[in-house]
Amino acid sequence: MAYLFLPKLIIEGVNIYLIVGLYSMFYFIKAWYEEQRLAHALKQEKAEAELHLLKSQIHPHFIFNTLNNIYSYAVQKNNKTPDLIHRLSSFLSYNIYESNSYSIPLTKELEYIKSYIELEQIRYGDRLDISVNVYNSLSGFYISPLLLLPMVENCFKHGFKSTLDKCWIRLDISVQQDWVMIKVENSIGSESNCNGQNRNGIGLENIKRRLEIIYRENYEFRTLSQGVSFFCILKIKNLSPKVLLTTV
């Protein structure tokens, strides 16, 4: 009987090992997927935290200077004071609330940029000439919020020298199918570095890092210094209108 029982015993043993092996394999696969899910979630949280930090890097001195300029206008009882206060309020509201969205209409971002330029222009008066050109409809096009600000802010921070009697900014925006081309051009003094390397400061590095995180391969970004002009050229793909980042 022992010889007759041995094959059955072997078969039962093999079956047990197969069941245990399959269960173990299922357990390890499940654990691996869970580990991958957690790693992806942590990576997403890290990216969102980094994006939040990059977006928050608006220079505090801009707000301080703007408030001082508005105060000066108020003392002089200048009729532009209410409009400037409204623009500053809109600017701060955009920074606090809209900036936490994954994407916003490009038209809204453009209005934000116009408010920023108007507030900065207080310091320059008639010295500064600004041209904003939108060549076709921006309807239905979405962009990561605060993406354009460093490009324009860079003009004021590095481009305008006290030796320039006149300075200017030209902002061109055009849409082709699912892509938008944004070109920011500004005047620079003759004493500026012709190769433009001294222009790649925190603001432009901020843009590059955010583009890498959000757009990945769906963007082109370059800078160019040519004569008395400096260019920032950005080409990005339309973002879907959704909200992914944590709100304040």
Secondary structure, 3 states (H helix, E strand, C coil): CHHHHHHHHHHHHHHHHHHHHHHHHHHHHHHHHHHHHHHHHHHHHHHHHHHHHHHCCCCHHHHHHHHHHHHHHHHCCCCCHHHHHHHHHHHHHHHHCHHHCCCEEHHHHHHHHHHHHHHHHHHCHHHEEEEEEECCCCCCCEECCCCCHHHHHHHHHHHCCCCCCCEEEEEEEEEECCEEEEEEEEECCCCCCCCCHHHCCHHHHHHHHHHHHHCCCCEEEEEEEECCEEEEEEEEECCCCCCCCCCC
